[in-house]
Amino acid sequence: MADAKVIPFDEGAADRPRGERRTRPRQPGRRKPAEPSAVREVRALPGQGEPAGLDATSGPEETEPEQGGWERRIAGGLSFLRRRLTGEYDVDEFGYDQELTDQVLMSMLRPVYEKYFRVDVKGIENIPADGGALIVANHSGTLPLDGLMLQVAVHDRHPQNRHLRLLAADLVFMLPVVNELARKAGHTLACAEDAQQLLERGELVGVMPEGFKGIGKPFSERYKLQRFGRGGFVSTALRAGTPIVPCSIVGAEEIYPMIGNAKTLARVLGFPYFPITPTFPWLGPLGAVPLPTKWTIQFGEPIPTDGYPPEAAEDPMLMFNLTDQVREQIQHTLYKLLVQRRSVFF
């Protein structure tokens, strides 16, 4: 197999082995049960007093839709559990399980997205209704919660409820439990081969080129973009001929204010950094709870790449210029959103 060109999330990403893939056979899913017919609408006849529908028999008719809704939910839940136990569900070659993502993972993340971080989304119309696109965003927050919130924002706010396939660092696929959940949620290793295959299939692909340099930077450097690597994401978009959509995320920098880095402990544990915040590790597990900041996610105007010739992907000057253009657009939008922000928490 030819060596894959890596889209680096950190300086050493290219030297580490590629994550394992697990493929399951695709099997046809079951159709959902038909919706029950609507309750008959009661109308008053002209010239008469109270309509005949408002008598003692109207009670059961009013509660029937609610009872039917609960019955459908219970039946759907039991059907979901049966498919999980028998293996009758679809998983693509990357391990992505759309049913589990929609019904379980998104449902778990949605209250955090809506109630805790209260994410405000702007410019969702800049994401194409169909076809491939590469969403490039800033990375921050000590822990990569911004990627998960970005995934919910694209799915819930886009008119077509599109799914975002995030490119993740190989450390994600080395951690037990996290590895399996990441695969099922649609994340894949940050390498050019996987990214190009997804883009050519018409998928939305998300990348955060700052990598560990972004989420592991000190609080004093918040909202200052780190280097975007060698521009590998631009080369991938050029080869696939898909647009690049810059994305700016405000609010994630303050969830874990990183005031120190225990580098020795990080080397012992094999982590790129070990954060010290005002609450962690002093408060133990309670210190790992993120602060409830108010988030804003803004998608900028897409940068087309389909007008370039095929050999453009090998032009280092073009890749540098496009990388700088994307980076500057994200940084400018961050400063603009920060000026408009009145409060970190409200």
C-alpha positions in Angstrom: 0.0 0.0 0.0 1.3 3.4 -0.9 2.3 5.8 1.9 -0.6 8.1 2.8 0.1 11.8 3.0 -0.8 12.9 6.5 -2.8 16.0 7.4 -0.9 16.8 10.6 -2.7 17.7 13.7 0.6 18.2 15.5 4.3 18.1 14.6 4.7 14.4 15.2 1.5 13.1 13.6 3.3 11.9 10.4 5.6 9.6 12.4 2.9 7.6 14.2 1.1 4.5 12.8 -2.2 4.7 11.1 -5.3 3.7 13.2 -7.0 0.4 12.7 -10.2 0.1 10.7 -13.0 -2.3 11.4 -15.5 -3.1 8.7 -18.8 -4.8 9.2 -21.1 -6.0 6.4 -23.8 -3.7 5.3 -27.3 -5.0 5.8 -30.5 -3.4 4.9 -32.3 -1.6 7.7 -35.9 -2.0 8.7 -38.5 0.5 7.8 -40.1 2.5 10.6 -43.7 1.7 11.5 -46.3 3.7 9.8 -47.6 6.8 11.6 -51.2 6.4 13.0 -53.9 8.5 11.4 -54.6 11.9 12.8 -57.4 12.3 15.2 -60.6 13.5 13.5 -61.0 17.3 13.8 -64.3 18.3 15.5 -66.0 21.3 14.0 -69.0 23.2 15.2 -72.0 23.4 12.9 -73.2 26.9 12.0 -76.1 28.2 14.0 -75.6 25.8 16.9 -74.0 26.3 20.3 -71.3 24.0 21.7 -69.9 21.6 19.1 -70.9 18.0 19.6 -67.3 17.0 19.9 -66.9 18.7 23.3 -68.7 16.0 25.4 -67.6 13.3 27.7 -66.3 11.2 24.8 -63.8 13.8 23.7 -61.3 12.9 26.4 -60.0 9.6 25.0 -59.7 11.1 21.5 -57.5 13.9 22.8 -55.1 11.6 24.7 -54.9 9.0 21.9 -52.1 10.8 19.9 -50.0 11.1 23.1 -50.5 7.5 23.9 -49.6 6.5 20.4 -46.4 8.6 20.5 -45.2 6.9 23.6 -46.0 3.5 22.1 -44.0 4.4 19.0 -41.1 5.5 21.1 -41.1 2.3 23.1 -41.4 0.2 20.0 -38.6 2.1 18.3 -36.4 1.7 21.3 -37.0 -2.0 21.5 -36.4 -2.4 17.8 -33.1 -0.4 18.1 -31.9 -2.7 21.0 -32.8 -5.8 19.0 -30.7 -4.5 16.0 -27.8 -3.8 18.2 -27.9 -7.2 19.8 -28.3 -9.1 16.5 -25.9 -6.9 14.5 -28.5 -5.9 12.0 -27.2 -2.4 11.4 -25.0 -0.6 8.8 -21.4 0.3 9.4 -19.2 1.7 6.6 -15.6 0.8 6.0 -14.4 3.5 8.4 -16.5 2.1 11.2 -19.2 4.9 11.0 -22.5 3.9 12.6 -25.1 6.5 11.5 -28.0 5.0 13.4 -26.0 4.9 16.7 -24.8 8.4 16.1 -28.2 9.9 15.4 -30.2 8.1 18.1 -27.6 7.9 20.9 -24.5 10.0 20.5 -26.2 13.1 19.2 -29.0 12.8 21.8 -26.3 12.8 24.5 -24.4 15.8 23.1 -27.5 17.9 22.3 -28.3 19.0 25.9 -24.7 20.1 26.3 -24.9 22.0 23.0 -28.3 23.6 23.6 -28.5 24.1 27.4 -24.9 24.2 28.7 -22.9 26.0 26.0 -26.0 27.5 24.3 -24.3 27.5 20.9 -25.3 30.2 18.5 -24.7 29.3 14.8 -24.1 31.8 12.0 -23.5 31.3 8.3 -24.9 27.8 8.1 -26.0 28.6 4.6 -22.4 28.6 3.5 -22.3 24.8 3.9 -23.4 23.2 0.6 -26.7 21.4 0.5 -25.0 18.4 -1.1 -21.7 17.2 -2.3 -18.3 17.2 -0.6 -16.8 20.2 1.3 -13.9 20.6 3.7 -14.7 22.6 6.9 -11.6 24.1 8.5 -12.0 25.4 12.0 -9.8 26.8 14.8 -9.1 24.4 17.7 -9.1 25.3 21.4 -10.3 24.4 24.9 -7.7 21.9 26.4 -10.1 19.0 25.6 -11.5 18.7 22.0 -15.2 19.5 22.9 -15.2 22.1 20.1 -15.1 19.3 17.5 -18.1 17.6 19.0 -20.2 20.8 19.3 -19.3 21.5 15.7 -20.6 18.1 14.7 -23.9 18.8 16.4 -24.2 22.3 14.9 -23.8 21.1 11.4 -26.3 18.2 11.9 -29.0 20.1 13.8 -28.8 23.5 12.0 -28.2 22.6 8.4 -31.5 22.3 6.4 -30.4 18.9 5.1 -29.2 17.7 8.6 -25.8 16.8 7.1 -23.3 14.7 9.0 -19.8 16.0 9.6 -16.9 13.5 9.4 -14.1 14.8 11.6 -10.4 14.0 11.0 -8.8 13.2 14.3 -5.2 12.8 15.6 -3.9 9.2 16.0 -3.9 9.6 19.8 -7.7 9.4 19.7 -7.6 6.0 18.2 -5.1 4.7 20.7 -7.3 5.4 23.7 -9.6 2.5 24.9 -13.4 3.2 24.6 -12.7 6.6 23.0 -11.3 4.8 19.9 -14.5 2.8 19.4 -16.8 5.8 20.0 -14.8 8.0 17.7 -15.1 5.5 14.9 -18.8 5.0 15.4 -19.4 8.8 15.4 -17.8 9.1 12.0 -14.3 10.3 12.9 -11.3 9.0 11.0 -7.6 9.3 11.0 -6.2 12.6 9.8 -4.5 11.4 6.7 -4.9 12.6 3.1 -6.1 9.2 1.8 -9.1 8.9 4.1 -10.0 12.6 3.7 -9.9 12.5 -0.1 -12.0 9.3 -0.2 -14.7 10.9 2.0 -14.7 14.2 0.0 -15.1 12.3 -3.3 -18.0 10.4 -1.9 -19.8 13.7 -1.2 -19.2 13.9 2.6 -18.7 16.9 4.8 -15.2 16.6 6.3 -14.0 18.7 9.2 -10.4 19.4 10.1 -8.7 21.5 12.7 -5.2 22.1 11.4 -3.8 23.6 14.7 -4.0 20.2 16.3 -2.5 19.8 19.7 -0.8 23.2 19.4 -4.3 24.8 19.4 -6.1 23.0 22.2 -2.9 22.8 24.4 -1.9 26.5 24.2 -1.8 28.6 27.4 -4.8 30.8 28.3 -2.7 33.9 27.6 -2.7 33.0 23.9 -6.4 32.4 23.6 -7.9 33.1 20.2 -4.5 33.5 18.6 -4.3 30.9 15.8 -1.3 28.6 15.8 0.5 27.4 12.7 -1.6 25.4 10.2 1.0 22.8 9.5 2.2 22.3 5.9 -1.2 22.9 4.2 -2.1 19.3 3.7 -5.8 20.0 4.0 -5.6 22.4 1.0 -3.9 19.8 -1.1 -6.6 17.3 -0.3 -9.4 19.8 -1.2 -7.6 20.6 -4.5 -7.4 16.9 -5.5 -11.1 16.3 -4.7 -12.2 19.7 -6.2 -14.3 20.5 -3.2 -14.8 23.9 -1.6 -13.1 24.9 1.7 -15.4 26.4 4.3 -13.6 28.4 7.1 -15.2 28.1 10.5 -14.6 30.3 13.6 -15.5 29.1 17.1 -15.7 31.5 20.1 -16.3 30.3 23.6 -14.3 27.1 23.7 -11.1 28.8 24.9 -12.6 29.6 28.3 -14.0 26.2 29.3 -10.7 25.0 30.7 -8.4 28.1 31.2 -5.0 26.5 30.9 -2.6 28.3 33.2 0.1 25.7 33.3 1.5 22.5 31.7 3.1 19.7 33.6 5.4 18.6 30.8 7.2 15.9 32.8 4.0 14.2 33.8 2.8 14.6 30.2 5.9 12.7 28.9 5.4 9.9 31.4 1.7 9.5 30.4 2.4 9.8 26.7 0.3 12.9 26.3 1.2 16.0 24.2 0.5 18.1 27.3 -0.9 17.8 30.8 -3.1 20.8 31.6 -3.2 22.7 34.9 -6.3 24.9 35.3 -7.8 26.9 38.2 -9.9 23.9 39.1 -7.8 20.9 37.8 -6.3 18.9 39.3 -7.0 20.7 42.6 -10.7 19.8 42.7 -10.2 16.2 41.4 -12.9 14.9 39.1 -15.0 18.1 39.8 -12.2 20.1 38.2 -12.8 18.3 34.9 -16.2 19.9 34.5 -16.0 22.6 31.8 -17.1 26.1 32.6 -20.5 27.0 31.1 -19.4 29.6 28.5 -21.6 31.0 25.7 -20.4 29.7 22.3 -20.7 31.1 18.8 -19.9 29.1 15.7 -19.7 31.0 12.4 -19.2 29.5 9.0 -17.5 31.8 6.4 -18.0 32.0 2.7 -16.6 28.9 0.9 -13.4 29.1 -1.0 -13.8 27.2 -4.3 -11.0 24.8 -5.5 -12.7 23.2 -8.6 -11.3 25.9 -10.9 -7.6 24.8 -10.5 -5.9 22.3 -12.7 -5.0 18.8 -11.4 -1.4 19.6 -11.0 -2.3 22.5 -8.6 -2.2 20.2 -5.7 1.5 19.8 -6.1 2.2 23.6 -6.3 3.7 24.6 -2.9 3.2 28.3 -3.5 -0.5 27.9 -4.2 -1.0 25.7 -1.2 0.8 28.3 1.0 -1.4 31.1 -0.4 -4.7 29.2 0.1 -3.6 28.1 3.6 -2.8 31.6 4.5 -6.1 32.8 3.1 -8.1 30.3 5.1 -6.2 31.1 8.3 -6.5 34.8 7.9 -10.3 34.5 7.3 -10.7 32.4 10.5 -8.6 34.8 12.5 -10.4 37.9 11.3 -13.8 36.4 12.1 -12.6 35.4 15.6 -11.6 39.0 16.3 -14.9 40.3 14.9 -16.9 37.9 17.1 -14.9 38.8 20.2 -15.6 42.5 19.6 -19.3 41.7 19.4 -19.3 39.5 22.5 -20.6 41.2 25.6 -19.9 38.4 28.1 -18.0 35.1 28.3 -20.9 33.4 30.1 -24.1 35.3 29.0 
